[in-house]
Amino acid sequence: MARSVSAEVSSPKENLLLAAMPSRDYQALVPSLERVEMPLGEAVYESGAPQGFVYFPTSSIVSLLYVLADGATAEIAVTGNDGLVGIALFMGGETTPSRAVVQSAGYGYRLRASVLKKEFERGGALQHLLLRYTQALITQMTQTAVCNRHHSVDQQLCRWLLLTLDRLPGNQLVMTQELIANMLGVRREGVTEAAGKLQEAGLIEYSRGKITVVDREKLETRVCECYAVVKQEYDRLLPARAVLEAV
């Protein structure tokens, strides 16, 4: 469970979805927002389990994973400072078959499900914003399925790196190749080979579980179309978020 921490030198508006909310809606939520630490590997929620909170990551990243009966996993979407974790709570489902796990440690804000539901049911701008975010997230899930089926491990890794970077303040990720393989649902050897190619080409540096992207422009030339499809849909559906991200 995420641990509550001091809100010093931090603002909920570090989460771009919260920052994009109309002032009136944002002010209604602020008193109930609680800053929490989100450690690497922590399960924000489990498959089929009740969800008492929604989470707005600020410096952390959460992976939504589908878990098979044999324990194998595959990432179906990633959420960071661009959105929230727990859409089932306002979509009426209450639970979900996916599992949400912190992929990159950091912080975020959590909000009781009852508070968000109450504000969502008022309708208006807040409801429309959350529905547009949900549509963007569904696009990411759909494109991930297509990418995993039709594109090489090299392209999948490039897509994954770029989507992750878009949701982090810097250009470094703390992630082992084994964990990346679990996220992508491929063998570790495939990730090792793909990461080696990117490093040889001077696009990334990898050492002791840390990946540093040193040439993003070249990385974007090697990625498949899936990355652009997802980014364009986020920017189209959440234009205010896109403007804030560019500042």
N, C-alpha and C positions, 0 to 999 in steps of 0.2 A: 504494500500500500504506500502511496506517495506520502512523504513526510512534510508537514507544515513547517515553513521557515519564515524568517523575517523578510519583510517586503522592502528593505533598504535598497537604495540605488536601483530600483526596478519599477517598471510600470506595466500594467496589463496591456497597454498599447504597443508593447514590444511584440504582441501577437497581432498580426496584420488584420485578422478577421475582426477582432475587438476594435482595432483602430478604425476600421471601415464602417463601424456602426454609427448611426445617427446619434448625436450628442445625448438626446433624451433617453434613448434606449441604453446607451452605454452607462449613463449615470444611474439608471435603475438597477444595473447589474453590479456596479463597482462595490457597494457595501457587502455583497455576498461573495465576491471573488477572494479566494484564499491562495496565496503563493505557496507552492510546494516544490520540494526537490524530487527529481525524477531520475533515479539511478539506472545505470546500464543494466539491461536484462530484466528490469522490473515488469511484472505483468500488470498493466493498467486495468484490464478486465479479462476474464476467462470466457471461453466459448460456452454459451448457454447460461452464464451466471448473471444474476441481477446487477444492474449498473446504477449505483447511487449518485454518481457524479459525471459531469462532462469535463473534459480537460482541454485547456487552451495552451498548448506548448509555446514557450518563448525562445529558449535556447536549447531545448531538447527535441528529439525526433522520435516518433512512435511508428512502429510498423504494424500494419494489420495483417495477420497471418491466418492462413487456413491450415488446420492441423488434421492430418489423416489418421485413420485408426491405428496405423503402425507407428505413429509418432512423427512421421515426416512432415515437414512444413514447407510452405511456399508463401512468399509475400504477395498480397493482392493490392496493397496501396501503402503509401507512406504519408504521414502528416507531421508537419512541424509548425513553425510560426505562421504558416499560411492558413491554418484552420483550427478545427477542433476534433476531439476524439469522443465518440459516443452519439453518433447521429440517430441511432435506434431509439434514443430516449424521446426525441421530439418527432420522430417519424411514426411512432405508435407501436413499434415492435418490442420495446423494453429490453430484449436480449438479442444476441446475434451469434451465428455459428462461428464467427472468426474470433481470433485472440489478439489482443493489443499488447505489444511488448516494446519497452523503451530500447531503441536501436542506438541512439546517441544520448549520452547522459547530459543533463542540464536541469532547467527549471521550467515551470509553467504555472498556470492558475487553474484551480478547479472550482466548479460551481455546482451546487446541489441540483439534482435533476428536477426537483419540484419547482425551484426558482426559474430555471430555463423554460420548463413546460408552461408555467404561468405566463411568462413574457411572450413566448411563442404563440400561445393561443389568443393573445390580444390581436394578432394579425399585424398588418402594416409593414413598415420598412424592415424591422428585425426579422420577421417571418420570411419575407422575400429574400433577404440576404442569406439566411441559413438554407433556404431551399436551393438557391443558386449555388451555394457552396456544395451542397449535397449532389447536385447534378455534375459539378466539376469533379467531385470525388468518384462518382460512378464512371465518368469518362476515364479517369485514371485506372480504375479497376478493369474496365473493358479493354483498354489499350494494353495493360499489363498481360492480360490473358492472350491477346493477339501476338504480342511480342515474344512471350515465352514459347509460343507454338511455332512461329514462323522465322524468328531471327536467331542469329548465332549468339553464343555465350559472350563473345567480344562485344557485340552490339547491346546485349542485355546489360552487361556490366557498365558500358558507357551511359546508357539510359539511367541506370540506377544511381551512378555517381552524380550525374547532372541533376536529377530530381532531388537527391539528398542535399547537394550543394545549395540549391535554390532555397532550402529551408534552414540553412545554417549561416551564421554571421561571418564565418571565415572560409578558408579553402582546405581545411584539414579534417579528416574523419578518423575516429578511433574505432577500428573494426577489423577483426581477424578474417582471413580468407575463408575459414570454416563457417563463420557466421554469415558471410556474404553468400556462400554456397547454399546455406540453409534458407536464406531470404529468397534467392533466385530459384531454389528447387532443383539445383544441378549438383554434379559431383565437385568436390573440392579441387580435384586435379584440373577441371575445366576452368575454374576461377584462377588458379595458380598460373596456368598457361596464358589466359587472357590478360591478367594483371602484368605478367612478365612482358608481353608484347607492348602494352601501354607504357611501361617503364622504359623499355629499350628505345621506344620512339620519343622519349622525353616528355610525355604527357603527364605522368604521375611519378611520385617517389613513394616507395613502400618500404617500411621498416618497422619491425616489432609491433605489428598491429596498428600502425598509423599510416594512413594514406593521405598524401598531400598532392593536390592537383596543381601542377605548375604551368600548364598551358591549356586553359579552358577552351580557347578558340579552336585549337586543333582537335580537342576532345569532341567538340560540337560537330566537326566535319566528319567524324568517324561514327557518330551515333546514328541509329536508324530513325525513320520518320516518327516513331512513337513518341519520342520526347517532345518534338515540336507540336504534335497533335494535343498532347496533354497541356503543355504550357499555353498554347493559344486559347484553349478552352477555358483555362483558369482566368486568363487575362480578359477574355470576352465576357465571362459571366460575373467576374469580380473586378471591374475596372478601377474602382476606388482602391482596392488592395494592390493592383498593379502599379498605380501611381505612387502609393506609399512605399512600395518595395523599391522603386527606382530612385527615391530621394536619398 
